[in-house]
Amino acid sequence: MTKKRIVVLTGAGVSAESGISTFRDSGGLWEKYDIMEVATHEAWVRNQDLVMEFYNQRRKQLYEVEPNAAHHALVKLEEKYDVHIITQNVDDLHERAGSKKVMHLHGELKKVRSSIDENLVYDLDGWELKKGDKCEKGSQLRPHIVWFGEPVPMIPEAAQLSSTADIYMIIGTSLNVYPAAGLVGYTPPGCPVYLIDPAEVPVSHIPGVKVIREKAGKGTAELVEKLLKEA
């Protein structure tokens, strides 16, 4: 029997319980920087040292944290479902927990790429990217991150995947960042949609959505238990 397909869209709230700073955290890593100074192509052109330092600090932090209950619950779901994760996060916590099918919309923190050929992508050895680290074509390597103002190349693939869902889960995202926030609009008519977030998230445009007002760890574990019983 073919397993039902669950497509999961995850945001910063999934990684927050592992200790990864979100944009909206007070006192978090992002608060110390102006986003436009570290997360745009213009910032990279203007001050490569600052941008590299910012991502080096994020990368260093990533090596110090572990997957949490939400990541592990999604792996458990694979026992009875065909689970595909579309994540807005640039960390590798889904993979480290054991999820097999993960699509990164906004890039990956542990990878770097050529600044003249976006197809040249490399795994970074360790947490530090330095000035003078170059690709095979001789250009400075940059973080493999989709910055503000840059196109999101994986969106068509993510939209197509969303259109094949039997069940759709949205976890730990404010649904404020487009185009990712629009992916739920591609789900098939009548597809059950669950949203897990402790905050008030705008959902009036999602027909029949079931909202679970919990943090990612607790809410995901509860929903996964329910779905495994139903399978």
ZATI-29912 format. One line per 2 residues: number of its first residue (from 1); their letters; for each residue x, y, z of N, C-alpha, C. Coordinates in nm, 4 decimals. Example, Ala and Ser with C-alpha at 12.3 -4.5 7.8 and 13.67 -1.06 7.14 Angstrom:
residues 2
1> as> 1.3190/-0.5690/0.7800/1.2300/-0.4500/0.7800/1.3200/-0.3300/0.7800 | 1.2850/-0.2250/0.7080/1.3670/-0.1060/0.7140/1.2900/0.0030/0.7870
//
This chain:
residues 231
1> mt> 0.0840/-0.1197/0.0000/0.0000/0.0000/0.0000/0.0883/0.1257/0.0000 | 0.0531/0.2204/-0.0851/0.1312/0.3436/-0.0927/0.1077/0.4282/0.0324
3> kk> 0.2164/0.4794/0.0881/0.2032/0.5665/0.2057/0.1447/0.7011/0.1641 | 0.0628/0.7580/0.2509/0.0153/0.8948/0.2279/0.1327/0.9913/0.2375
5> ri> 0.1243/1.0984/0.1606/0.2338/1.1961/0.1608/0.2024/1.3130/0.2539 | 0.2934/1.3411/0.3445/0.2822/1.4601/0.4292/0.3915/1.5579/0.3870
7> vv> 0.3509/1.6796/0.3537/0.4474/1.7855/0.3227/0.4472/1.8825/0.4401 | 0.5669/1.9132/0.4888/0.5811/1.9963/0.6090/0.6597/2.1218/0.5735
9> lt> 0.6026/2.2379/0.6012/0.6733/2.3649/0.5835/0.7197/2.4115/0.7212 | 0.8509/2.4250/0.7395/0.9016/2.4667/0.8711/0.9723/2.6021/0.8638
11> ga> 0.9622/2.6739/0.9759/1.0267/2.8046/0.9871/1.1113/2.8122/1.1133 | 1.1501/2.9331/1.1483/1.2456/2.9556/1.2580/1.1999/2.8977/1.3915
13> gv> 1.0683/2.8906/1.4124/1.0158/2.8395/1.5391/1.0545/2.6958/1.5664 | 1.0828/2.6185/1.4607/1.1234/2.4790/1.4795/1.2635/2.4717/1.5395
15> sa> 1.3505/2.5628/1.4986/1.4888/2.5605/1.5467/1.5079/2.6383/1.6768 | 1.4118/2.7239/1.7107/1.4263/2.8115/1.8279/1.4493/2.7321/1.9560
17> es> 1.3791/2.6178/1.9697/1.3919/2.5389/2.0931/1.5267/2.4663/2.1024 | 1.6011/2.4661/1.9930/1.7382/2.4127/1.9981/1.8369/2.5210/2.0398
19> gi> 1.7870/2.6461/2.0487/1.8741/2.7564/2.0895/1.9224/2.8419/1.9736 | 1.8611/2.8241/1.8557/1.9001/2.9054/1.7398/1.8177/3.0335/1.7401
21> st> 1.8845/3.1463/1.7308/1.8158/3.2755/1.7345/1.7236/3.2929/1.6143 | 1.6047/3.3481/1.6384/1.5163/3.3846/1.5283/1.5281/3.5359/1.5067
23> fr> 1.4724/3.5819/1.3962/1.4741/3.7257/1.3667/1.4127/3.8064/1.4803 | 1.3076/3.7488/1.5401/1.2267/3.8273/1.6337/1.2682/3.8117/1.7794
25> ds> 1.3701/3.7301/1.8051/1.4181/3.7149/1.9431/1.4744/3.8460/1.9959 | 1.4396/3.8784/2.1219/1.5103/3.9918/2.1812/1.6373/3.9363/2.2427
27> gg> 1.7464/4.0055/2.2207/1.8742/3.9585/2.2725/1.9398/3.8534/2.1869 | 1.8723/3.8133/2.0778/1.9279/3.7108/1.9892/2.0353/3.7683/1.8981
29> lw> 2.0972/3.6784/1.8241/2.2071/3.7159/1.7350/2.1662/3.8228/1.6344 | 2.0428/3.8103/1.5830/1.9980/3.9051/1.4799/1.9856/4.0474/1.5343
31> ek> 1.9539/4.0583/1.6638/1.9282/4.1914/1.7195/2.0543/4.2776/1.7211 | 2.1700/4.2133/1.7201/2.2965/4.2875/1.7250/2.3350/4.3449/1.5879
33> yd> 2.2624/4.3048/1.4851/2.2962/4.3482/1.3485/2.1752/4.4075/1.2797 | 2.1978/4.5027/1.1914/2.0939/4.5507/1.1008/2.0894/4.4508/0.9854
35> im> 1.9717/4.3917/0.9639/1.9581/4.2871/0.8620/2.0112/4.3336/0.7266 | 1.9845/4.4589/0.6919/2.0269/4.5089/0.5618/2.1796/4.5214/0.5511
37> ev> 2.2464/4.5150/0.6669/2.3935/4.5233/0.6672/2.4601/4.3859/0.6567 | 2.3812/4.2799/0.6723/2.4425/4.1459/0.6726/2.3715/4.0439/0.5839
39> at> 2.2519/4.0732/0.5369/2.1744/3.9700/0.4661/2.1200/4.0182/0.3317 | 2.1989/4.1004/0.2622/2.1634/4.1426/0.1263/2.2889/4.1362/0.0401
41> he> 2.2703/4.1302/-0.0904/2.3853/4.1288/-0.1807/2.4604/4.2619/-0.1729 | 2.3853/4.3698/-0.1537/2.4470/4.5029/-0.1415/2.5415/4.5075/-0.0214
43> aw> 2.4985/4.4428/0.0886/2.5826/4.4373/0.2089/2.7126/4.3623/0.1790 | 2.7014/4.2547/0.1026/2.8186/4.1742/0.0658/2.9175/4.2569/-0.0163
45> vr> 2.8647/4.3343/-0.1102/2.9503/4.4186/-0.1946/3.0176/4.5265/-0.1097 | 2.9414/4.5785/-0.0129/2.9888/4.6907/0.0681/3.0879/4.6479/0.1761
47> nq> 3.0610/4.5345/0.2413/3.1430/4.4975/0.3574/3.1461/4.3451/0.3749 | 3.2312/4.2802/0.2962/3.2395/4.1340/0.3008/3.2810/4.0836/0.4384
49> dl> 3.3701/4.1563/0.5048/3.4176/4.1128/0.6368/3.3031/4.1008/0.7366 | 3.2163/4.2010/0.7378/3.1037/4.2014/0.8324/3.0069/4.0870/0.8016
51> vm> 2.9761/4.0679/0.6745/2.8831/3.9613/0.6353/2.9412/3.8248/0.6710 | 3.0689/3.8049/0.6415/3.1317/3.6760/0.6738/3.1335/3.6513/0.8245
53> ef> 3.1634/3.7567/0.9005/3.1668/3.7439/1.0470/3.0293/3.7043/1.1010 | 2.9239/3.7678/1.0474/2.7874/3.7370/1.0917/2.7545/3.5891/1.0678
55> yn> 2.7823/3.5410/0.9468/2.7506/3.4008/0.9166/2.8456/3.3041/0.9855 | 2.9694/3.3457/1.0093/3.0602/3.2619/1.0875/3.0070/3.2416/1.2288
57> qr> 2.9527/3.3487/1.2873/2.8964/3.3382/1.4224/2.7734/3.2476/1.4241 | 2.6900/3.2583/1.3230/2.5707/3.1723/1.3134/2.6126/3.0261/1.2961
59> rk> 2.7160/3.0054/1.2132/2.7646/2.8698/1.1865/2.8251/2.8087/1.3131 | 2.9013/2.8905/1.3826/2.9639/2.8448/1.5077/2.8553/2.8031/1.6077
61> ql> 2.7508/2.8838/1.6170/2.6385/2.8528/1.7063/2.5730/2.7204/1.6666 | 2.5613/2.6974/1.5351/2.4966/2.5755/1.4867/2.5707/2.4498/1.5313
63> ye> 2.7036/2.4594/1.5382/2.7823/2.3443/1.5822/2.7633/2.3159/1.7319 | 2.7042/2.4101/1.8039/2.6896/2.3941/1.9497/2.5495/2.3483/1.9909
65> ve> 2.4578/2.3334/1.8948/2.3194/2.2976/1.9297/2.2832/2.1613/1.8718 | 2.1706/2.1087/1.9195/2.1246/1.9762/1.8766/1.9783/1.9831/1.8319
67> pn> 1.9332/1.8876/1.7498/1.7906/1.8820/1.7134/1.7034/1.8687/1.8383 | 1.5807/1.9178/1.8304/1.4901/1.9118/1.9449/1.3712/1.8188/1.9169
69> aa> 1.2742/1.8209/2.0084/1.1599/1.7286/2.0003/1.0835/1.7403/1.8686 | 1.0734/1.8609/1.8139/1.0001/1.8797/1.6877/1.0712/1.8072/1.5733
71> hh> 1.2035/1.8230/1.5651/1.2802/1.7548/1.4602/1.2652/1.6026/1.4722 | 1.2767/1.5531/1.5944/1.2706/1.4078/1.6158/1.1302/1.3531/1.5871
73> al> 1.0272/1.4304/1.6208/0.8892/1.3857/1.5948/0.8641/1.3708/1.4452 | 0.9171/1.4621/1.3663/0.8971/1.4552/1.2214/0.9658/1.3319/1.1614
75> vk> 1.0772/1.2918/1.2199/1.1449/1.1688/1.1741/1.0567/1.0481/1.2036 | 0.9942/1.0478/1.3212/0.9067/0.9365/1.3616/0.7904/0.9193/1.2641
77> le> 0.7451/1.0310/1.2101/0.6329/1.0306/1.1148/0.6651/0.9467/0.9906 | 0.7945/0.9324/0.9592/0.8355/0.8566/0.8407/0.8058/0.7067/0.8539
79> ek> 0.7754/0.6623/0.9777/0.7419/0.5197/0.9963/0.6195/0.4813/0.9138 | 0.5243/0.5738/0.9019/0.3983/0.5385/0.8351/0.3577/0.6328/0.7223
81> yd> 0.4382/0.7360/0.6977/0.4039/0.8328/0.5925/0.5257/0.8619/0.5044 | 0.4974/0.9102/0.3846/0.6016/0.9613/0.2947/0.6173/1.1097/0.3293
83> vh> 0.7195/1.1423/0.4071/0.7334/1.2781/0.4628/0.8364/1.3595/0.3840 | 0.7944/1.4770/0.3398/0.8838/1.5700/0.2702/0.8840/1.7009/0.3480
85> ii> 1.0015/1.7500/0.3819/1.0122/1.8758/0.4569/1.0621/1.9865/0.3649 | 0.9892/2.0958/0.3643/1.0339/2.2182/0.2963/1.0681/2.3151/0.4090
87> tq> 1.1938/2.3516/0.4219/1.2298/2.4382/0.5346/1.2808/2.5736/0.4893 | 1.2414/2.6752/0.5647/1.2945/2.8104/0.5428/1.4244/2.8280/0.6229
89> nv> 1.4562/2.7279/0.7059/1.5748/2.7376/0.7920/1.7009/2.6998/0.7154 | 1.8108/2.7607/0.7528/1.9385/2.7323/0.6862/2.0260/2.6373/0.7688
91> dd> 1.9757/2.5946/0.8837/2.0509/2.4985/0.9646/2.0293/2.3562/0.9107 | 2.1031/2.2598/0.9680/2.0930/2.1205/0.9228/2.0300/2.0312/1.0294
93> lh> 1.9466/2.0886/1.1161/1.8930/2.0123/1.2289/1.7942/1.9045/1.1845 | 1.7172/1.9297/1.0770/1.6281/1.8241/1.0261/1.7099/1.7027/0.9829
95> er> 1.8175/1.7290/0.9084/1.9019/1.6185/0.8614/1.9705/1.5477/0.9770 | 2.0184/1.6243/1.0729/2.0882/1.5626/1.1867/1.9937/1.4768/1.2707
97> ag> 1.8658/1.5139/1.2745/1.7683/1.4326/1.3485/1.7392/1.3021/1.2739 | 1.7577/1.3054/1.1401/1.7350/1.1830/1.0619/1.6328/1.1953/0.9509
99> sk> 1.5767/1.3136/0.9285/1.4810/1.3311/0.8178/1.5511/1.3054/0.6851 | 1.4855/1.2290/0.5976/1.5505/1.1854/0.4734/1.5260/1.2791/0.3555
101> kv> 1.4121/1.3491/0.3551/1.3786/1.4325/0.2388/1.3579/1.5768/0.2842 | 1.4618/1.6572/0.2692/1.4587/1.7964/0.3173/1.4967/1.8893/0.2025
103> mh> 1.4105/1.9869/0.1759/1.4380/2.0879/0.0742/1.4614/2.2217/0.1447 | 1.5764/2.2842/0.1190/1.6089/2.4131/0.1820/1.5755/2.5272/0.0863
105> lh> 1.4772/2.6080/0.1236/1.4370/2.7207/0.0378/1.5387/2.8333/0.0388 | 1.5971/2.8600/0.1547/1.6788/2.9807/0.1706/1.8286/2.9525/0.1830
107> ge> 1.8688/2.8324/0.1368/2.0118/2.7995/0.1398/2.0497/2.7177/0.2610 | 2.1806/2.6928/0.2739/2.2312/2.6096/0.3831/2.3559/2.6726/0.4436
109> lk> 2.3516/2.6860/0.5748/2.4563/2.7566/0.6483/2.5925/2.6873/0.6389 | 2.5926/2.5549/0.6319/2.7190/2.4818/0.6296/2.7775/2.4691/0.4883
111> kv> 2.7138/2.5365/0.3922/2.7662/2.5348/0.2552/2.8051/2.6761/0.2124 | 2.8955/2.6841/0.1171/2.9366/2.8128/0.0587/2.9333/2.7963/-0.0925
113> rs> 2.9300/2.9106/-0.1615/2.9292/2.9002/-0.3079/3.0107/3.0113/-0.3716 | 3.0405/2.9898/-0.4970/3.1136/3.0886/-0.5752/3.0328/3.2173/-0.5844
115> si> 3.1009/3.3313/-0.5805/3.0283/3.4575/-0.5958/3.0143/3.4981/-0.7425 | 3.0674/3.4146/-0.8348/3.0445/3.4443/-0.9780/2.9680/3.3324/-1.0494
117> de> 2.9586/3.2137/-0.9876/2.8852/3.1028/-1.0494/2.8067/3.0307/-0.9410 | 2.6750/3.0583/-0.9352/2.5936/3.0044/-0.8251/2.5807/2.8518/-0.8287
119> nl> 2.6220/2.7891/-0.9376/2.6163/2.6428/-0.9455/2.7347/2.5756/-0.8760 | 2.8367/2.6534/-0.8411/2.9530/2.5979/-0.7710/2.9302/2.6102/-0.6207
121> vy> 2.8820/2.5007/-0.5617/2.8464/2.4988/-0.4188/2.9356/2.3956/-0.3491 | 2.9860/2.4326/-0.2315/3.0802/2.3459/-0.1599/3.0378/2.3310/-0.0139
123> dl> 3.0693/2.2142/0.0451/3.0562/2.1979/0.1906/3.1731/2.2723/0.2549 | 3.1426/2.3529/0.3543/3.2484/2.4254/0.4246/3.3067/2.3361/0.5338
125> dg> 3.4365/2.3264/0.5383/3.5031/2.2465/0.6410/3.5163/2.3325/0.7671 | 3.4378/2.3000/0.8697/3.4399/2.3817/0.9915/3.3422/2.4974/0.9819
127> we> 3.3512/2.5907/1.0764/3.2511/2.6973/1.0857/3.2957/2.8288/1.0238 | 3.4243/2.8387/0.9864/3.4759/2.9706/0.9480/3.5027/2.9839/0.7980
129> lk> 3.4375/3.0827/0.7370/3.4678/3.1220/0.5988/3.5575/3.2447/0.6060 | 3.6695/3.2399/0.5335/3.7662/3.3499/0.5438/3.7809/3.4233/0.4112
131> kg> 3.8254/3.5465/0.4202/3.8596/3.6237/0.3013/3.9777/3.5540/0.2334 | 3.9677/3.5361/0.1038/4.0736/3.4640/0.0331/4.0378/3.3186/0.0061
133> dk> 3.9270/3.2682/0.0682/3.8769/3.1341/0.0345/3.8059/3.1457/-0.1000 | 3.8568/3.0777/-0.2009/3.8061/3.0989/-0.3367/3.7516/2.9714/-0.4003
135> ce> 3.6641/2.9907/-0.4997/3.6125/2.8783/-0.5773/3.7139/2.8423/-0.6854 | 3.6841/2.7378/-0.7605/3.7791/2.6926/-0.8633/3.7966/2.7919/-0.9770
137> kg> 3.7026/2.8886/-0.9862/3.7159/2.9925/-1.0895/3.7875/3.1166/-1.0360 | 3.8297/3.1097/-0.9098/3.9106/3.2181/-0.8542/3.8336/3.3297/-0.7858
139> sq> 3.7016/3.3122/-0.7670/3.6258/3.4187/-0.6989/3.6072/3.3855/-0.5512 | 3.5931/3.4899/-0.4704/3.5710/3.4740/-0.3263/3.4446/3.3897/-0.3023
141> lr> 3.4539/3.2940/-0.2109/3.3367/3.2164/-0.1714/3.2461/3.3013/-0.0822 | 3.1160/3.2853/-0.0982/3.0169/3.3566/-0.0171/2.9268/3.2546/0.0522
143> ph> 2.8545/3.2957/0.1564/2.7598/3.2032/0.2194/2.6571/3.1537/0.1161 | 2.6211/3.0257/0.1265/2.5203/2.9674/0.0360/2.3818/2.9954/0.0944
145> iv> 2.3460/3.1226/0.0940/2.2240/3.1719/0.1574/2.1490/3.2574/0.0550 | 2.0157/3.2431/0.0528/1.9342/3.3330/-0.0292/1.9122/3.4603/0.0525
147> wf> 1.9747/3.5690/0.0094/1.9625/3.6948/0.0815/1.8357/3.7700/0.0419 | 1.7965/3.8653/0.1258/1.6811/3.9493/0.0942/1.7031/4.0159/-0.0414
149> ge> 1.5995/4.0113/-0.1253/1.6102/4.0725/-0.2578/1.6582/3.9764/-0.3651 | 1.7063/3.8571/-0.3253/1.7502/3.7576/-0.4235/1.6352/3.6615/-0.4544
151> pv> 1.6305/3.6070/-0.5773/1.5254/3.5097/-0.6088/1.5433/3.3817/-0.5260 | 1.4325/3.3125/-0.5022/1.4345/3.1866/-0.4270/1.4226/3.0732/-0.5293
153> pm> 1.5353/3.0147/-0.5705/1.5330/2.9227/-0.6842/1.4506/2.7958/-0.6644 | 1.4326/2.7525/-0.5400/1.3622/2.6260/-0.5149/1.2098/2.6405/-0.5079
155> ip> 1.1581/2.7624/-0.5214/1.0136/2.7825/-0.5049/0.9288/2.7008/-0.6034 | 0.9611/2.6973/-0.7336/0.8769/2.6170/-0.8237/0.8701/2.4694/-0.7818
157> ea> 0.9847/2.4151/-0.7396/0.9892/2.2757/-0.6942/0.9074/2.2572/-0.5658 | 0.9172/2.3556/-0.4746/0.8419/2.3494/-0.3482/0.6917/2.3606/-0.3739
159> aq> 0.6529/2.4449/-0.4697/0.5111/2.4607/-0.5052/0.4575/2.3302/-0.5641 | 0.5369/2.2678/-0.6511/0.4954/2.1412/-0.7133/0.4797/2.0330/-0.6056
161> ls> 0.5751/2.0278/-0.5133/0.5686/1.9304/-0.4043/0.4456/1.9542/-0.3167 | 0.4171/2.0802/-0.2866/0.2998/2.1146/-0.2049/0.1705/2.0679/-0.2715
163> st> 0.1697/2.0691/-0.4042/0.0483/2.0303/-0.4785/0.0232/1.8796/-0.4731 | 0.1205/1.8018/-0.4222/0.1044/1.6555/-0.4149/0.0718/1.6085/-0.2727
165> ad> 0.0515/1.7022/-0.1800/0.0327/1.6649/-0.0385/-0.1027/1.5994/-0.0138 | -0.1024/1.4940/0.0676/-0.2273/1.4394/0.1218/-0.2608/1.5092/0.2529
167> iy> -0.1552/1.5511/0.3242/-0.1681/1.6269/0.4498/-0.0582/1.7327/0.4475 | -0.0894/1.8532/0.4938/0.0093/1.9622/0.4928/0.0251/2.0148/0.6341
169> mi> 0.1504/2.0269/0.6777/0.1781/2.0797/0.8111/0.2633/2.2057/0.7994 | 0.2298/2.3078/0.8777/0.3070/2.4326/0.8816/0.3520/2.4509/1.0263
171> ig> 0.4831/2.4555/1.0483/0.5333/2.4580/1.1862/0.6333/2.5712/1.2070 | 0.6041/2.6579/1.3051/0.7022/2.7564/1.3502/0.7343/2.8645/1.2493
173> ts> 0.6344/2.9062/1.1713/0.6575/3.0164/1.0773/0.5440/3.1172/1.0865 | 0.5776/3.2431/1.0740/0.4793/3.3509/1.0883/0.3942/3.3689/0.9628
175> ln> 0.4296/3.2982/0.8554/0.3638/3.3143/0.7242/0.3689/3.4597/0.6760 | 0.4779/3.5273/0.7104/0.4982/3.6658/0.6670/0.6018/3.6781/0.5564
177> vy> 0.6834/3.5724/0.5379/0.7933/3.5814/0.4422/0.7528/3.5137/0.3111 | 0.7414/3.5952/0.2072/0.7065/3.5413/0.0758/0.8332/3.5254/-0.0072
179> pa> 0.8359/3.4313/-0.1010/0.7236/3.3509/-0.1508/0.6897/3.2269/-0.0692 | 0.7689/3.1917/0.0326/0.7438/3.0683/0.1085/0.6034/3.0648/0.1689
181> ag> 0.5566/3.1801/0.2177/0.4254/3.1850/0.2835/0.3116/3.1498/0.1886 | 0.3356/3.1616/0.0584/0.2311/3.1328/-0.0393/0.2206/2.9860/-0.0780
183> lv> 0.3123/2.9013/-0.0289/0.3154/2.7610/-0.0717/0.1893/2.6841/-0.0324 | 0.1300/2.7193/0.0809/0.0089/2.6489/0.1255/-0.1039/2.6651/0.0224
185> gy> -0.0973/2.7704/-0.0568/-0.1977/2.7936/-0.1609/-0.1940/2.6911/-0.2733 | -0.0877/2.6121/-0.2805/-0.0751/2.5103/-0.3855/-0.1277/2.3739/-0.3421
187> tp> -0.1715/2.3616/-0.2163/-0.2192/2.2313/-0.1696/-0.3486/2.1945/-0.2427 | -0.3718/2.0636/-0.2631/-0.4931/2.0213/-0.3340/-0.6199/2.0581/-0.2562
189> pg> -0.7321/2.0788/-0.3244/-0.8585/2.1075/-0.2558/-0.8912/1.9955/-0.1568 | -0.9311/2.0352/-0.0362/-0.9688/1.9365/0.0650/-0.8527/1.8766/0.1422
191> cp> -0.7299/1.9163/0.1085/-0.6119/1.8643/0.1808/-0.6131/1.9191/0.3240 | -0.6085/1.8313/0.4266/-0.6044/1.8818/0.5644/-0.4763/1.9629/0.5889
193> vy> -0.4925/2.0799/0.6510/-0.3775/2.1659/0.6811/-0.3730/2.1898/0.8321 | -0.2565/2.1634/0.8908/-0.2356/2.1881/1.0338/-0.1308/2.2970/1.0496
195> li> -0.1549/2.3913/1.1399/-0.0565/2.4959/1.1675/-0.0215/2.4934/1.3162 | 0.1088/2.4799/1.3438/0.1556/2.4759/1.4827/0.2406/2.5992/1.5098
197> dp> 0.1941/2.6846/1.5990/0.2708/2.8036/1.6373/0.2065/2.8642/1.7618 | 0.2873/2.9081/1.8594/0.2285/2.9670/1.9800/0.1744/3.1077/1.9562
199> ae> 0.2190/3.1721/1.8482/0.1773/3.3100/1.8204/0.0507/3.3136/1.7351 | -0.0079/3.4313/1.7265/-0.1247/3.4540/1.6408/-0.0745/3.4654/1.4970
201> vp> -0.1061/3.3657/1.4155/-0.0605/3.3647/1.2763/-0.1821/3.3870/1.1864 | -0.1714/3.4744/1.0823/-0.2864/3.4979/0.9949/-0.3190/3.3732/0.9127
203> vs> -0.4406/3.3180/0.9340/-0.4765/3.1940/0.8641/-0.6113/3.2027/0.7910 | -0.6701/3.3222/0.7861/-0.8039/3.3343/0.7265/-0.8065/3.2912/0.5795
205> hi> -0.6896/3.2936/0.5140/-0.6839/3.2563/0.3720/-0.6644/3.1058/0.3513 | -0.6543/3.0295/0.4616/-0.6322/2.8843/0.4497/-0.7617/2.8127/0.4890
207> pg> -0.8351/2.7575/0.3912/-0.9641/2.6946/0.4226/-0.9485/2.5746/0.5156 | -1.0270/2.5701/0.6216/-1.0319/2.4531/0.7099/-0.9066/2.4231/0.7886
209> vk> -0.8179/2.5200/0.8021/-0.6925/2.4947/0.8744/-0.7190/2.4642/1.0218 | -0.6458/2.3669/1.0750/-0.6557/2.3361/1.2178/-0.5331/2.3956/1.2856
211> vi> -0.5562/2.4878/1.3803/-0.4466/2.5593/1.4456/-0.4163/2.4961/1.5814 | -0.2880/2.4682/1.6047/-0.2423/2.4153/1.7341/-0.1533/2.5231/1.7953
213> re> -0.2037/2.5911/1.8976/-0.1312/2.7048/1.9564/-0.0304/2.6549/2.0601 | 0.0736/2.5917/2.0119/0.1791/2.5395/2.0992/0.3146/2.5689/2.0362
215> ka> 0.4194/2.5627/2.1183/0.5543/2.5687/2.0632/0.5764/2.4454/1.9760 | 0.6765/2.4556/1.8891/0.6985/2.3505/1.7899/0.7173/2.2124/1.8514
217> gk> 0.7998/2.2019/1.9565/0.8290/2.0717/2.0151/0.7046/1.9994/2.0636 | 0.6268/2.0647/2.1471/0.5069/2.0035/2.2067/0.3999/1.9802/2.1008
219> gt> 0.3731/2.0841/2.0210/0.2668/2.0744/1.9202/0.2946/1.9679/1.8158 | 0.4188/1.9608/1.7693/0.4541/1.8625/1.6662/0.4451/1.7206/1.7218
221> ae> 0.4963/1.7005/1.8413/0.4914/1.5672/1.9030/0.3464/1.5197/1.9174 | 0.2566/1.6100/1.9603/0.1156/1.5738/1.9780/0.0496/1.5402/1.8440
223> lv> 0.0759/1.6224/1.7438/0.0146/1.5993/1.6125/0.0677/1.4711/1.5488 | 0.1968/1.4482/1.5611/0.2567/1.3269/1.5041/0.1952/1.2014/1.5681
225> ek> 0.1764/1.2050/1.6991/0.1145/1.0916/1.7682/-0.0254/1.0654/1.7128 | -0.1001/1.1728/1.6920/-0.2374/1.1613/1.6369/-0.2343/1.1028/1.4955
227> ll> -0.1445/1.1532/1.4107/-0.1374/1.1079/1.2715/-0.0906/0.9628/1.2618 | 0.0005/0.9216/1.3500/0.0486/0.7826/1.3478/-0.0640/0.6875/1.3880
229> ke> -0.1498/0.7299/1.4800/-0.2651/0.6458/1.5187/-0.3637/0.6331/1.4046 | -0.3780/0.7414/1.3266/-0.4751/0.7411/1.2163/-0.4254/0.6631/1.0945
231> a> -0.2930/0.6460/1.0836/-0.2357/0.5847/0.9617/-0.2771/0.4380/0.9480
//
